[in-house]
Amino acid sequence: MQIIEKTTDFRLPAAAAVAIGKFDGVHLGHRRLIAKIEEQKSRGLLAVVFTFDTSAAAFFGGDSRELTTVSEKRQIFASLGVDVVIEFPLNRETAATEPEEFIRRYLVSQMRAAYICAGDDLSFGAGGAGDYGLLSRCAQEYGYRTELIDKVTMDGEPVSSTRIREAVRGGSMEDAARMLGTPYSVSGRVEHGQRLGRTIGMPTANLIPDPDKLLPPFGVYHSRVIVGDRIYKGISNVGCKPTVNHGQSVDVETYLYDFEGGLYGQDITVQLLAFRRPEMRFDGLESLKAQMERDIAAGREWIPYKCRIEE
C-alpha cells in the first residue's frame, strides 16, 4: 500500500476510485465506502482513500483525541486492500481552497479520479462549503462518476465516530465494537515498565498510548492481545496505576493468559472487550497482588472469550 503524506504535490500513476472521509475509527460506515472502491478495481482503477492528516475538530481548536491513530488507520486500510492512502495536509492554505478548485486541482488533476464515493456529511474546501451536491454537479464537467453511500444504521441511529466516541468514553466497549465491526483497540510497542508484575509472579506487557488516542475510563478490562499472527486472551489495566505510579503516566498494562516468553520491543495490539471494574488505589503491594489475582481468575472464566477468541 502506498502512503502519500505531508505534501500536496503528488500525482497518481493511474485512474482512481476514491473514497473521501475522516475515517476516524474506520467503522462500519467507513468500511462500506472502502468496499465500494474495492469493487472498482475490476475496472482497472486504483482503490484510493483520501483523508486529512489532522481532524477538522483538532485544526479548529476542538478535541484532538481520535479513535484511531495514524498508524492504526494505515494498518486497517492495508488489511482491507486499499492501494493508496492520501493523508492530505490540513493547514491554513489548503483549508482556504475554494471547493471547486479543490475538486479540479486535487481530485481530478492530481488523483485522476474516475469514481468518487462519499457520505452525505462530506465537507471540504473553504468554509466547509464543498459537499456531495457540489461533487455530483461537477461530475459531468470533469469526467468522473459519483456515488452517495448510505449510512450504516444500528439501533435506529446512524453509525458515526461521535457515537463510538461516546461509547468509549462511557466504557461501553461492546457497543463500540458493534459499530466498529471489531473490538476497540490500542496498538503500540511494548515498553519496559516498573516490572512489578514480574516481581509478584504476574508478568505484564506495558504499552504507552499515543497522546492523541482516546481511551476509555480508567479501569480493568477483559481483553485479547494480537502478537504477530497469534491471539491471546488477556486482562488489561488502563490508567495511571495509582498504587505504585502516583498517577505520573497513563499506560495500558496487560496480563496475557497462557503466554510464555518476552514481549519487550515488540508491536502488539490490545483489544478492549469489556469493562470489569474501575481503577483503584490499594494500601500496598499485597492488596494490589490479591486484587490482580482475583481479576486474572475472573478473566480466565469470562464466557465471551470462548466465542470471540476463535473468530
URRA-V68100 format. One line per field, one symbol per residue. psi: psi as a letter, one per 40 degrees, with the letter a starting at -180 (. if undefined). burial: I if it has 9 or more other C-alpha atoms within 8 Angstrom, else O. Layout:
BEGIN
psi = ???
burial = ???
END
This chain:
BEGIN
psi = hhhhifiegihieiiihhhhidfhdfaddddddddddddedeeeihhhhhiiehiddddeeahehidhiddddddddddeehdhhhghhhaddddehiddddddddddddefhehhiiieehhiihefdhaddddddedddefiiihhhiihihfeiihidddddddddeegddddddddeiihihiahhihaefddddeegiihhihihdehhiiihahihiihhhbeihiiihihhaegddeeffdihihhhhhifhiaieheihihhhhdihdiiiihidaddddddddddddddddehddddddde.
burial = OOOIIOOOOOOIOOIIIIIIIOIIIIIIIIIIIIOIIIOIIOOOIIIIIIIIIOIOIIIOOOOOOIIIIOOIIIOIIIOOOIIIIIIIIIOOOIIIIOIIOIIIIIIIIIIIIIIIIIIIOIIIIIOOIIIIOIIIOIIOOOOIIIOIIOOOOOOOOOIIIOOIIOIIIOIIIIIIIIIIOOIIOIIIIIIOOOIOIIOOOOIIIIIIIOOOIIOIIIIIIIIIIIIOOOIIIIIIIIIIIIIOIOOOOIIIIIIIOOOOOOOIOOIIIIIIIIIOOOIOOOOOOOIIIOOOOOIIOOIOOOOOOOOOIOO
END
